[in-house]
Amino acid sequence: MHRSCRARPGATVATLLLLCLLPAASAFGSFSLNNAATTNVGGAKGDLSKIPVVIAPGFGNDQIDYSNPLKQGEEYGFISALERRGFDRNLVTAMPLERIEWVRVAGGLFDVPNFYTGTCRPEGLGYGWYVKRLRKTIEEAYAKAGSDEKVILIGHSAGGWLARAALGDGSWNPEGEAGSESGLNGSEPRAADRVRALITVGAIHKPPAGDAASTCVTRGALSYLDATYPGAFLAGEGISYVTVGGDAITGKQLPKSTGEYAKGGSQGEYAKGGSQDVNEVYKSRGEGSASSVAYTSYEAVSGNGELTGDGVVPLEWSLLEGSRTIILDGVLHSINEAGTTLPTDRWYGAEPVVDRWLSEALEEAGVGKQSGNPLATMFENLLNA
């Protein structure tokens, strides 16, 4: 099941901590091939195959994680899941990124004095390379689609807040652009001329609370982002915002020697304690359980480890003020169980999970409900006439 609502105003300044996860293949369930879905795009007839999609990878992820995770076959990738729902694979792009490039975040150490005073900015030495590349990828995807349809931008994990940084104040001048091209309103192009919607899955949209804010690993970059461009900042210009969060693991600090959760939680306070297999791995490594691993992550992200979330990001922290929010029970952060090489088909981009959020997100983006059955569409139109 999932829950959906509009994020409440009043959320605190948004910031993010990124965790580098060990990628692994997703062991998806059975696949069903779908015909391209008829949609209503921007009030005109169209189909998903014409809409460009850009995926902003999460911290520690490689672009291949979304197309062919650990070379297990393209059928296991998130991109293939989108293709099966009617998108054109040639118009779905994971931002070019190799895993080793994440060492560039260490460049923030040379951002003096900002790194040491916690006043870094998203376009500084730590993350500026990613933000520029994402803008360029968006521009290229828009052009590849013939400049007829705007991009749906999907940010996974850290890619969510970095996508917000790429949209920035709404001005649009990707690296290498002269900035003289006319936008939809006759002026220089804006981000809203290129991007239809920002959908984030498992992103962090708030900094650690209270005193823990000083420990945020972005060293102020995300606090700056949310203070300067808070919430659904460009919604007024026509960009839709959807944030998706998982509710799968409750953080719980336990003595590592107790062995609790080793058999997997299924009742009482351990109902969100992880599977038996993953808990056995954590136990063998002296890490306790999925809940204690989640506790460590949640505490770093929010300042409070005893929350619930996707095993890496606390649920509350994944929901952006002003966005349409979708809460997915039992959904995990990424293609692997956090910090292991155990694959999972319970992450946001897995075949069994995608339909739990995609249609609703597309509707919010103004694309409309998918319908693979023309006859059903005809009757629905007659009823609504």
N, C-alpha and C positions, 0 to 999 in steps of 0.2 A: 504494500500500500504506500501511498505518498500523500503528503499534505502540501497544499499550495496557498499562498496568501501574498499580500503586499507587505514588504518590510516596513516596520514602524519607523516613523521619524524619531529623531532623538538619539540614534546610535552614536557612539563615541567615535573619535577620530580613527580612520581606518589605517591599518598597517598589517604587515605580514611577515611571517617567519617562514623560511623555506626549509624543507627537509629533503635531503638527497636520499632517494629510495633506490634500492637495487632492483632494476627492472627484470621482469620475467615474462614468459609467455602466458597469455590468457587461455585457460581451458574452457572455451565457450560451450554452451549447450548446442542443441541442434539448431540449424539455420533454416530459415524459410525465405525464399526469394520472392521479392515483391516487384510488381510493375511500377514504373515511374508514377508517382502520385500526382493526381490533378490537384492544383492549388489555385488560390486566388492571390496573386502577388500584386500588392500595391493597388488593388482595385481592378486590375486587368487580368485576363486569363493568362495562365502561365503554368510552368511545372518546375519541380525542384531541380531538374536537370540543368536549368538555366542559371541557377543561383550559385555564386561562388562562396566557398567556405574557407576560412583560414583558422587553423588550430594553433594556438599559442602554447607551446610545451611547458610542462611544469619543471620545477627546479630539479636538476639531476637527470631529467629525461632527454632522450635523443629523439629526433624526428621519426626514426624507425619504430619507436614504441607505439606509434599510432597507425602504422601501416603493416608492419610485419614484425611483431614483438619477438625478439630473440630468434628471428628467422624460423618461426614455427609455421609460417604460411600466411599469405595475405588475408585469407578468410578469417583469421583471428583478430584482425586489426579493427580499430574504431572506424577508420576510413571505409573499410568494406561494409561495416554496419550501416554507415550513412549511404553508401552506394545501394545497398539492398532496399533502402527506403526511398529511392528515387533520385538521389543526387548523382551528378556526373562525376565519376572518380577523377577525371581530368581537371575538374574545377574545384576539387577539395585539396587543399595544400596545408601540410604541417610545416610551420616555419622551419627553413633549413637550419639545423642545429645538430652538432655532434656533442656527445656527452662530455668529452674532455674540455669543451669550451667553457664549461661552467667554472673552471678555475679562474676565469677572467673576473669573476666576482671579487676575487682577492685583490684586484686592482684598487678596490675601495680603501685599502690600507694606506694608499698614497694620496688619498683625498684629504689633505691636511688643511685646516684642523677638523673638518666636518666629521670624518670617521670617528674621531676621538671625542668629539663633543655631541655626537648623536644628531647631527644636522645635515646628513647627506641628502641628496636629491635623486629622484629616479633617473635623471639623465646624467648623473655624475659618473665617476670612474668605475663604480661597482656594477651598475646595471644599464648605463647609457648605450652600450653596444647592442644589448638585446632590444631596447626600445626602438632604436634606429632601424634595426633589421626587421622588426615586426612591422613598422610603418612601410618599409620598402616592400615587404611581402604582401601587405594589404593592397598597395598600389598596383603591384604586378598582377594580383589575382583579379582585381577590378578590371584592369585592361584586358586580361586574358578572356574574361567573360564578355568582351565587346563593349564594356562601359554601359551596358544596358541594365544590369542588375547590381545593386549594392551588396557588399560582403556581409555574410554572417560570421562574426568573430567569436570563436569558442576558446576560452581561456581555461586551461586545466591547472589547478594548484597555483603555483607562483605565476603562471601565465595569465591568471585572472587579474591580479593587481598590476602586472606589467602591461596588460592590454589596456587597463584604465589609464596608465601612464602614457601609453602610445597615443591614446585619444586626447589626453591632456586638456587644454582649454578649448579645444575644438578647431584650432587653426590647423592647416594641413600643408606641409611643405616637406615631403619625404626627401631623404638625402639624394642629391642629384637632380631634384626638381627645381625648375627656375622660379616656380611660384607665380607664373603669369597666366596659367590656364584658368579659364572661367569656370566658376562653380555653378550649381543649379540655380542660384539666385542672381547670376550675372557677375558676381564678384570672384575673387580668388577662391579656390575650392576649400571646403571645410571638411572636417572629419565626417560629418553627417552626409556629405556628398559621396562618401566612399563606403561607409559602414551603416548597415541597416540595423544591426542589433549586436549587443555584447551579451553572450551567455557564458557564465563562469560555472565550473564544476569543481567542487572541493577547493575553492580559493580561500584565502584569508583576507578579510575585509576590515579588520580592526587590529590595532596594536595590542600588546599585552596590557592588562589593566593595572592601574595603580603604580606602585613602585617597580613592578616588573617591566614597565614600559622602557626603562633605561637599558634593559638587556636585549631588546629587539635586535635580531641579527642584521636587519637592513640598515641599522645605525641611523634611523630617522627618515630614510627614503620613503617609507610607506606612510609615516605620520605626516610628512610634507604633502604627499599625494592627496591624502584624504582631507587635510586641512585646506588645501588649495583648490582641489576639485572634488568636493565631498559627494558621496552618494551617487545617484543616477544623474551626474552633473550635466550631461548633454541630452537628457530626455526631452527638454524643451525644444531642441533642434531636430528631434525626430528619431534619435537613436533609442531603441528599446533596450531595457536591461532585465536580464533574468539571472538569478543566482540559485544554484542547485547545491544542496548539502546533504550529506549522508548521516544517518542516525543508526550506527551499527555497534559501536564499542563504547562502553562506559569506562572512563579512567578510574583506576583504583590502585592506590599505593599499598603494596603488600610486602612483607618480608620475603626476600627471594628464596629463602630456604623452606617456606611453608609448602610449596608445591600446589597451592590452591589454583584453580582454573586449569590445571593440567589436563583434566578430562573434558574441558570445554563447558561453557556455561549454558544451561538450558532452563534454569528455574530460579525463582527468587531474585536476589540482588545480583546474581551472576548471569542473568539472562542475556546480557550483552557482553559476554566475556571472551568471545572468540571461539574458533573451532578447536576440536581436540588436536588435530594435526599440527596446527600452527602453535598451539600452546605447548605441545611437546617439544617443538623446536626451541621456543623461547626458554622453556625450562632447562633443556639440555645445555643451553648457552649461559645459564645463570641469570637470565633476564626476567624470570618470573612467568609472565603470561601476556596475552594480547592486551589485557586491561592495564597491566603495569607498564607495558611499553607505551600504550596510549596515554597513560597518566603523564609520563615524562614529556611526550610531545605536546599534549594539551597545556601542560604547565608552562612550557617554553613559549607557546603561541599566545596564551591568554593570561598566564599568571595563576591559573587554577587548574590543577590536573584532574579534579573529580567532576568532570563534565562528560557529556556524551557527544559523539561525533563519528567521523568516518575512519577512526583509528589513527589519524595524523592531525586533522584539523577539527577543532570543536565545532559543533553544529552552529551555534550562535555566531561564531566568528566567520562562517562561510556565507552569511546572508547580508546583503548590502542594502542600506537604507534607500528607500524609494524604488527598489527593484521588485519585480514579481519573484517571489521565492517559492521554491519547490523543495520539499523535505522528503527524502527517500529512506524508508526504514530498511535496515540491513545492508546498506550500500557502503563499500569500502573506497579508500582513497585512490588507489592506482592499480595497475595491472598485476601487481604482486602484493602479497601480504607484507605490511610495513617492515622494512629492514631485512627481508628474507628473499630467497629466490623461489618461493612457493607461488605458483600462479593462482589467480582467482578470476572467476566469472561474475564476481559481485561488484566490480568497479563501475564507475559512471559510463564508460564507453563500451562495456561488455554487451554482447548480443542480447542476453536476457534482461538487461537494465535499460537500454537506450529508449525503448518505447515508453518507459515510465516518466520521462521528462521531455522528450524531443517534441512531440506534437503540441504540448502545452507551450513550450518555449517558442515554437514556430508561430503559433497563434498570437502570442504576445508580440512577436516581431512583425506582425501584419502579413504573414505569409498565408495564414488560414489553416484550417484543419486538413490533414491529409485524407485522401479518399482514393483507394485503389479500385473502387467499384463504380464505373460510370453510371450504372443503373441506379445505384443507391444515391448518387449525387443528383441525378435527375429528379428522383422522388423528393429528396430534401429540398431542392430548389422549388418544386411545385408547392410543397407544404409552406415554404417561407414566402411564396409569392403574394 
